[in-house]
Amino acid sequence: MGEFEGIQRRMKKTMLLLGALTLSAAAGYAQESRQDVSVSGSAAFAPQITGNSVQKNTSTTIGLVASYRYLLTPRSGLEVNYGYQQNTQYYQVFGKANGGIHTLQQEVSAAYVFNLNFKHFNPFLEAGPGVMFFSPFKDAGSTNLDAKRNTNIGALFGGGVAYELSPSFDIRAEYRAFLVKTPTFSLPGNIFNTNRYEIISTPSIGIAYHF
């Protein structure tokens, strides 16, 4: 009987040890995860732009940003992004006409990310090239139905901070900005051409999953 109880105790110790090793391995794997995906809500702001006797204003709107990030080292990573929003681009051509274009605005970008670690807080900076698609809707929100999609190359830059909720999840808040030439929508006579660049600000907040 005593021998049997001894075997039981040894088996329990072995099971506890295996359980502890499994939990330790899982925690180590989570800490070493190099990839994450995130989804954020964003707000978009663009300044008033004037050039070539054309003044452009953009409605303030909300949108979404989806990102995938891969860490090359604990401090350096690469990121790809997709941003989506709808707005209305308002144009005033001095001495001629006014117009508004209801627009689907989409961002596709890639960036280098530099980040630091302070306990649960991870501040970061990022910058890289991107493309902004300005696609007009042919609806009541557009006064000129001849507008065509513009694909403009630009640059993304920004910074933010992530707060670690667990080894797998964090909350991420960021100021994002995109430098790009204002769209003309390829209208006859190029009447909406300001020949200027604008910085579209898209502060965002969302959640990231690490794997």
Order of alpha helices (4+ residues) and beta strands (2+ residues): alpha-beta-beta-beta-beta-beta-beta-beta-beta-beta-beta-beta
